[in-house]
Amino acid sequence: MSSFQSSPVARSPLRPSPIHSMASTAAPSPKLFHRQRRKEMARRRNAPAWNCPALLLLRYGHPPTPRLLVRASGDGGAAEANPRDSALPPDIEMFNRSASASDGFVGLFVRMLGLDNDPLDREQAVITLWKYSQGGQNCIERIMEFPGCINLVVSLLKSGSCSTCEAAAGLLRTVSSINSYRDVVAESGAIEEIFRLLCQSFLTPEVKEQSLCTLWNLSIDEKLRVRIANNDFLPMLVKFLDDEEIKVKEAAGGILANLVLSPCNHSIMVEAGVIPKLADLLKCNNEGYKIIRKEAKTTLLELSKDEYYRILVIEEGLIRVPVIGAAAYKSFRPQTYSWPSLPDGIEIQRNSRPSRYGASELLLGLNIREKNFDLEELKVNALVGRSQQQFLARIGAIETEDGRNSQSESSLNQQYTLLAWIDGVARLVLILGLEDVCAITRAAYSIADASVSERMRLLFKEAGAVRHLVKMLCHNNEATREAAAYALDRLSVSHVVCQTIEAEGGSDLLINILKDSKTTNSLLETTVNILCRIFDPLDDVKTKFQDKFVDESEEVLIGTSSSQDFGGLSISKTSSVSEGTTRERIIDSDVILCLIDILRTSSPSLQIKVASILEFAAAFEPHVATITAAGINSALDAVFQKGSLDGMDGDDDYTLELNAIEAEEIGLATAAASRLLAKLLNFEQFCQSVDAMHFVNLLRKILKSTIPLHTKDWVAACLIKLESKFGLATNLGHSIEMEVTLYETIPRLVEQMRTSFADESREAAVVELNKIISRGVMECTRAVAAAGGIFPLVELIKDGSGDALEASLAILHNLSMDSENHAAIIAAGAVPILKRIVLSEGPQWNRALHLLRTLPT
């Protein structure tokens, strides 16, 4: 695609070879040539016969009818003519008699390109050279023997004549098709001049085509791609994808297909809007778009190697599907004369005999949208896509359009294609049912990559991908098990898919993987992620919200009247998902021991999930005894020890960024462990074994540490529960509630005032903060100042009213009692605002006056 030979050409290359073999005669003098040419130009319309050989070459650019030209024979001049013509026309005879060697004519036309020549002469010269260059590499080399020729051609791109610009761009196109001359064309300023030319509005499609094809050839060179892919030209190149002429579209697509080969161009191409345009062209089924679709696929596949750009491609309705070769589909064994059915168990029965090749399913899939059929869109898409892909697999027509079935296995392992959502989802699910281990592994990873939205996850669920992936969890190949677990992990973000995984028996298989001591760390982490979502303690709450996903049409289908008949189709719910074991019975003592060991030794990111699973198990009293006996105290202690650090040292910005990420994970792990501890405190058998004082000291350190503020809420709640459960206030000599107020409540309220966009939320925060400050504890005032509450308080004084304004003035007045806060209050701009309140004599003018008197103004 990137070579000149494969790019579209406006005209077939004609090779004027007879010029090189003509008898050598004296060429006419330039003076005579120009005089005759002006004479002929004056009477061009009335005198079609040209007598000057040079003008004949100017007119045609090559011998107009090669079969009429006299060919020099090996015996020194015996002429041969076409047997169908008894005599040559007079102008051809004169041309043959007076034509000199080709070098002389090439030099003449190159001299005619000079800036001091008439524009019309320059136009005719560049047209002639363009046509002559189409004779092949030898002709191009003779043109390039004249230094400065390309510079003169580039200067013609500034011409106001479209024919001149077309010829100049066409000559640059043919010259740039030779590898050794691309640098010469680029150094002559052709790239910048073509940019300028393409910005013009009067250009014809031919000028656009030749100019873009020149850039297409130049973009083969890697070092020239950066010059072509500049921020000014790319948006214009994207606009050419909407051009009416297919040749212009193809040339623009060819340039993009070459530019994308340099990773440094990816970001600016995406910013220019390449992905939506190319996706539309790839999905277009117009006749004659085969080349542009191939270019679009090449570009999008290269961009989709980046996971972030892959999401943008998927959002445009395309899925990256591995190419596995037609031979791999031979293991596909559909049931002969099978009845069409939906992946969720709805069976569609036909009155007529179905086809053994699946034609009945295909016809049903193609026509189901036209029926007045009460079925949700996702199920219709699943049926349509599956019927189309299975039909192609049955007749052996899948992955054969590009001859990929003849490629080697090693090359197929690296190849992908792009398909629309419906076909892509069905193709991936079809591959999951094959026997090729490499194919199903690649398909599982592709499903994981495509599961970027709730819609995509539900599409895979309706297409039956979950059932295949669950079966792959017990595959004897380790890489296949990891791929299946990774895909299920990405799909399980959807609560509906989580329910399907559990209903298909995935929980048992995941638990077995968890118990296996040979499980790799990556597979173990993925397994814990899925189990965390399945055994989510907030599952009941989620279920209430997720019930809206149940389609009303499905409720009708599976109700008491569980069958429908429409147009010869009988639809009934014939199968239901087996209930299997309950969640409580799945978690046994071995699982709990394994989870506690992971909680004690794993990373913070994994501790978050394990603590969530144990929190689910702690909801059942029989499990609490097992959790207590398994050593949960030591595991919780290990988690809290990490969170009780005051902070981590770091000098450079990179270290600080890493520490911020680590602190976030540690804070979330601490919060999850605090939730687990709070739930375990509900059981007396655990309370008898816990060292409450030890955990209180650890949680107090965590409360004062530098972990993110939003992770301290459960720490504070757990501290208060420990205090009330064991009555530790007397032993500590002070109330834990005060520490919670200082290190969690006040910073949280200040953060709410600073970051909330809703006025009601900010006003509620300042009113609650004023209630805390009004208790008269000096530490609370210092906590407000330390949390950065002065500036948001001044903003509330400026914009607030009523109770919020009253509360803000009261807090600021308490803050002004400490002289260390005066500078910050003045810097926040409080003085002008307070003066305005006093002068307005509103309800709060008296408090504002007291505050002004306190400040050093």
Residue pairs with C-beta under 8 A, 6 or more apart in sequence:
1 7
1 254
1 257
1 294
1 295
1 298
2 216
2 219
2 220
2 254
2 257
2 258
2 261
3 177
3 220
4 173
4 174
4 176
4 177
4 213
4 216
4 217
5 177
7 213
7 216
7 217
7 250
7 251
7 254
8 209
8 213
8 247
8 250
8 251
8 291
10 170
10 206
10 209
10 210
10 247
11 134
13 134
13 135
13 136
14 62
14 66
14 131
14 134
14 135
15 134
15 135
15 136
15 139
16 62
16 63
16 66
16 132
16 135
16 139
17 135
18 63
18 66
18 69
18 70
18 71
19 62
19 63
19 99
19 102
19 105
20 101
20 102
21 71
21 72
22 70
22 72
22 96
22 99
22 100
22 101
23 72
23 77
23 96
23 97
23 99
24 100
24 101
25 97
25 98
25 99
25 100
26 98
26 100
27 54
27 98
27 100
27 104
27 105
27 108
28 36
28 52
28 53
28 54
28 98
30 108
33 52
33 54
33 55
33 108
34 121
36 51
36 52
36 55
37 52
37 54
37 55
37 58
37 121
40 47
40 50
40 51
40 52
40 55
41 120
49 90
49 91
50 56
50 59
50 91
51 90
51 91
51 94
53 94
53 95
53 97
53 98
53 99
54 105
54 108
56 91
56 94
56 95
57 95
57 105
57 128
58 124
58 125
58 128
60 131
61 127
61 128
61 130
61 131
61 132
62 131
62 132
62 135
63 69
63 92
63 95
67 82
68 81
68 82
68 85
68 88
68 89
68 92
69 92
69 96
70 79
70 80
70 81
70 88
70 96
71 79
71 80
73 79
73 80
81 88
88 96
99 105
102 142
103 142
103 145
106 129
106 132
106 142
106 143
106 145
106 146
107 146
109 125
109 128
109 129
109 132
110 125
110 129
110 143
110 146
110 149
110 152
112 121
112 122
112 124
112 125
113 122
113 125
113 126
113 129
113 149
113 152
113 153
113 156
114 122
114 152
115 152
115 155
117 125
119 159
119 161
119 164
122 156
122 159
122 164
123 156
123 159
123 161
123 163
123 164
123 167
126 153
126 156
126 164
126 167
126 168
126 171
127 163
127 164
127 167
129 143
129 153
129 167
129 171
130 167
130 168
130 170
130 171
130 174
132 139
132 143
133 139
133 140
133 143
133 171
133 174
133 175
134 174
137 178
140 174
140 175
140 177
140 178
140 181
143 149
143 171
143 175
144 150
144 175
144 181
144 184
150 172
150 175
150 184
150 185
150 188
150 190
151 188
151 189
153 168
153 171
153 172
153 188
154 168
154 172
154 188
154 189
154 190
154 193
156 164
156 165
156 167
156 168
157 165
157 168
157 169
157 190
157 193
157 194
157 196
157 197
158 193
158 196
158 197
159 165
159 168
162 202
162 203
162 204
162 206
162 207
165 197
165 203
165 207
165 211
166 204
166 206
166 207
166 210
169 194
169 197
169 207
169 210
169 211
169 213
169 214
170 210
172 185
172 190
172 194
172 210
172 214
173 210
173 213
173 214
173 217
175 181
175 184
175 185
176 182
176 185
176 190
176 214
176 217
176 218
177 217
179 220
182 217
182 218
182 220
182 221
182 224
183 221
185 214
185 218
186 218
186 221
186 224
186 227
190 214
190 218
191 215
191 218
191 224
191 227
191 228
194 211
194 214
194 215
195 232
195 233
197 203
197 207
197 211
198 208
198 211
198 212
198 233
198 236
198 240
199 236
203 211
205 243
205 244
205 245
205 247
205 248
208 240
208 243
208 245
208 248
208 251
209 245
209 247
209 248
209 251
212 240
212 248
212 251
212 252
212 254
212 255
213 251
213 254
215 228
215 251
215 255
216 251
216 254
216 255
216 258
218 224
218 228
219 225
219 228
219 254
219 255
219 258
219 259
220 258
222 261
222 262
225 258
225 259
225 261
225 262
225 265
226 262
226 264
226 265
228 255
228 259
229 259
229 262
229 265
229 268
229 269
231 268
231 272
234 268
234 269
234 272
234 274
235 272
235 273
237 252
237 255
237 256
237 272
238 252
238 272
238 273
238 274
238 277
240 248
240 249
240 251
240 252
241 249
241 252
241 253
241 277
241 278
241 281
242 277
243 249
243 252
246 288
246 289
246 292
249 281
249 292
250 291
250 292
250 295
253 278
253 281
253 291
253 292
253 295
253 296
253 299
254 295
256 269
256 274
256 278
256 295
256 299
257 295
257 298
257 299
259 265
259 269
260 266
260 269
260 298
260 299
260 302
260 303
261 302
266 302
266 303
266 306
266 309
269 303
270 303
270 309
270 312
274 299
274 303
275 300
275 303
275 309
275 312
275 313
275 316
276 316
278 296
278 299
278 300
279 296
279 300
279 313
279 316
279 317
279 318
280 316
281 289
281 292
281 293
281 296
282 293
282 296
282 297
282 300
282 318
282 418
283 317
283 318
283 420
284 293
297 417
297 418
300 313
300 318
300 418
301 320
301 416
301 417
301 418
303 309
303 310
303 312
303 313
304 310
304 313
304 320
304 416
304 418
307 449
310 320
310 449
311 452
313 320
313 418
314 320
314 450
314 452
314 453
314 456
315 452
315 453
317 420
317 421
318 418
318 419
318 420
318 421
318 424
319 418
319 419
319 420
319 421
319 424
319 425
319 428
319 446
319 450
320 416
320 417
320 418
320 424
320 446
320 449
320 450
321 416
321 417
321 418
321 419
321 424
321 427
321 428
321 443
321 446
322 415
322 416
322 431
322 439
322 442
322 443
322 446
323 399
323 404
323 412
323 415
323 416
323 417
324 399
324 412
324 431
324 434
324 436
324 438
324 439
324 442
325 399
325 404
325 405
325 407
325 409
325 412
326 396
326 398
326 399
326 400
326 404
326 405
327 405
328 431
328 434
328 436
328 439
329 393
329 396
329 398
329 399
329 430
329 434
331 434
331 435
331 436
332 390
332 393
332 394
332 430
332 433
332 434
334 358
334 390
334 393
334 394
336 356
337 353
337 354
337 355
337 356
338 354
338 358
338 361
339 347
339 348
339 349
339 350
339 354
340 347
340 348
340 350
340 354
340 360
340 361
340 364
340 365
340 383
340 387
341 347
341 348
342 348
342 379
342 382
342 383
342 462
343 382
343 386
343 462
343 463
343 464
343 467
344 379
344 462
345 573
345 574
345 575
345 576
345 577
346 379
346 557
346 571
346 572
346 573
346 574
347 571
347 572
347 573
347 574
347 575
348 364
348 569
348 570
348 571
349 569
349 570
349 571
349 572
350 360
350 364
350 568
350 569
351 568
352 360
352 568
354 360
354 361
357 391
357 394
357 395
358 387
358 390
358 391
358 394
359 391
361 386
361 387
361 390
361 391
362 387
362 388
362 390
362 391
364 383
364 387
364 569
365 383
365 384
365 385
365 386
365 387
365 388
366 384
366 387
366 388
368 375
368 380
368 383
368 384
369 380
369 384
371 566
371 567
371 569
372 566
373 380
373 566
374 553
374 556
374 557
374 564
375 553
376 551
376 553
376 554
378 458
378 459
378 462
379 462
379 554
381 421
381 422
381 425
381 459
381 462
382 425
382 426
382 459
382 462
382 463
382 464
384 422
385 422
385 423
385 425
385 426
385 427
385 463
386 426
386 429
386 430
386 463
386 464
388 422
388 423
388 426
389 398
389 423
389 426
389 427
389 430
390 426
390 430
392 398
393 430
399 405
404 412
404 415
407 415
413 438
413 442
416 446
418 424
419 427
421 456
421 459
424 450
425 450
425 456
425 459
425 460
425 463
425 465
426 463
428 443
428 446
428 447
428 450
428 460
428 465
429 460
429 463
429 464
429 465
429 468
431 439
431 440
431 442
431 443
432 440
432 443
432 444
432 447
432 465
432 468
432 469
432 472
433 468
434 440
437 475
437 477
437 479
437 480
440 468
440 472
440 480
440 483
441 477
441 479
441 480
441 483
442 483
444 469
444 472
444 480
444 483
444 484
444 486
444 487
445 483
445 486
445 487
447 460
447 465
447 469
447 487
447 490
447 491
448 483
448 486
448 487
448 489
448 490
448 491
449 490
450 456
450 460
451 457
451 460
451 487
451 490
451 491
451 493
454 494
457 490
457 491
457 493
457 494
457 496
457 497
458 494
458 496
458 497
458 549
460 466
460 491
460 497
461 491
461 494
461 496
461 497
461 500
465 487
465 491
466 488
466 491
466 497
466 500
466 501
466 504
466 506
467 504
469 484
469 487
469 488
469 491
470 484
470 488
470 501
470 504
470 505
470 506
470 509
472 480
472 481
472 483
472 484
473 481
473 484
473 485
473 488
473 506
473 509
473 510
473 513
474 481
474 509
474 512
475 481
475 484
478 520
478 523
481 513
481 523
482 520
482 522
482 523
482 526
485 510
485 513
485 523
485 526
485 527
485 530
486 526
488 501
488 506
488 526
488 530
489 526
489 529
489 530
491 497
491 501
492 498
492 501
492 529
492 530
492 533
492 534
493 533
495 533
495 542
495 543
495 546
496 546
496 549
498 533
498 534
498 536
500 577
501 507
501 530
501 534
502 534
502 580
502 583
503 577
503 578
503 579
503 580
504 577
505 578
505 580
506 530
506 534
507 531
507 534
507 580
507 581
507 583
507 586
508 580
508 581
508 586
510 527
510 530
510 531
510 534
511 531
511 586
511 587
511 591
513 519
513 523
513 524
513 527
514 524
514 527
514 528
514 531
514 591
514 594
514 595
515 590
515 591
515 594
519 527
524 598
525 605
525 606
528 598
528 606
528 609
528 610
528 613
529 609
531 609
531 613
532 608
532 609
532 610
532 612
532 613
534 583
535 583
535 587
535 612
535 613
535 616
535 617
536 542
536 612
536 616
537 612
537 615
537 616
537 619
537 675
539 616
556 564
557 564
557 571
557 572
557 573
558 573
562 572
562 573
563 570
563 571
563 572
564 570
564 571
564 572
565 571
583 616
584 620
584 623
587 613
587 617
587 623
589 626
589 630
592 614
592 617
592 623
592 626
592 627
592 630
593 630
595 610
595 613
595 614
595 617
596 614
596 627
596 630
596 631
596 632
596 635
597 635
598 606
598 607
598 610
599 607
599 610
599 611
599 614
599 635
599 636
599 638
599 639
599 673
600 631
600 634
600 635
600 638
601 638
602 610
603 665
604 642
604 662
604 665
604 666
604 668
604 669
605 665
605 669
607 639
607 669
607 672
607 673
608 665
608 668
608 669
608 672
611 639
611 669
611 672
611 673
611 675
611 676
612 672
614 627
614 632
614 676
615 672
615 675
615 676
615 679
617 623
617 627
618 624
618 627
618 676
618 679
618 680
618 683
619 679
621 683
624 680
624 683
624 685
624 686
625 685
627 680
627 686
628 680
628 685
628 686
628 689
632 676
632 680
632 686
633 689
633 690
633 691
636 673
636 676
636 677
636 695
637 694
637 695
637 698
639 669
639 670
639 673
640 670
640 673
640 695
640 698
640 699
640 702
641 698
642 666
642 669
642 670
643 666
643 667
643 669
643 670
643 698
643 702
643 705
643 707
643 715
644 698
644 701
644 702
644 705
645 705
646 704
646 705
646 706
647 659
647 663
647 705
647 706
648 659
648 662
648 663
650 656
650 658
650 659
663 706
663 707
663 708
664 707
664 708
664 711
666 707
667 707
667 708
667 710
667 711
667 712
668 711
670 702
670 707
670 711
670 715
671 711
671 712
671 713
671 714
671 715
672 714
674 699
674 714
674 715
674 717
674 718
675 714
675 718
677 695
677 718
678 714
678 717
678 718
678 721
680 686
680 690
681 687
681 690
681 721
681 722
681 725
687 725
687 726
692 722
692 725
692 726
692 728
693 728
693 731
695 722
696 719
696 722
696 723
696 728
696 732
696 736
699 715
699 718
699 719
699 722
700 719
700 736
700 739
702 712
702 715
703 712
703 715
703 716
703 719
703 739
703 740
703 743
703 744
704 739
704 743
709 744
709 747
709 748
709 751
712 743
712 744
713 744
713 748
715 744
716 740
716 743
716 744
716 745
719 736
719 739
719 740
720 736
720 737
720 740
722 728
722 736
723 729
723 735
723 736
723 737
728 736
729 735
729 736
738 777
738 779
741 772
741 780
741 783
742 779
742 780
742 783
743 783
745 772
746 769
746 772
746 780
746 783
746 784
746 787
746 789
747 783
747 787
749 765
749 766
749 768
749 769
749 772
750 765
750 769
750 784
750 787
750 788
750 789
750 792
751 787
752 761
752 762
752 765
753 762
753 765
753 766
753 769
753 789
753 792
753 793
753 796
754 788
754 791
754 792
756 762
756 765
759 799
759 800
762 792
762 796
762 800
762 804
763 796
763 800
763 803
763 804
766 793
766 796
766 800
766 804
766 807
766 808
766 811
767 803
767 804
767 807
769 784
769 789
769 807
769 811
770 807
770 808
770 810
770 811
772 780
773 780
773 781
773 784
773 810
773 811
773 814
774 810
781 814
781 815
781 817
781 818
782 818
784 790
784 811
784 815
785 815
785 818
785 820
785 821
785 824
789 811
790 812
790 815
790 821
790 824
790 825
790 828
791 824
791 828
793 808
793 811
793 812
793 815
793 828
794 812
794 825
794 828
794 829
794 830
794 833
796 804
796 805
796 808
797 805
797 808
797 809
797 812
797 830
797 833
797 834
797 837
798 829
798 833
800 808
805 844
806 843
806 844
806 847
809 844
809 847
809 848
809 851
810 847
812 825
812 830
812 851
813 847
813 850
813 851
813 854
815 821
815 825
816 822
816 825
816 851
816 854
816 855
817 854
822 855
822 856
825 855
826 855
826 856
826 857
830 851
830 855
831 852
831 855
831 857
834 848
834 849
834 851
834 852
835 852
837 844
837 845
837 848
838 845
838 848
838 849
838 852
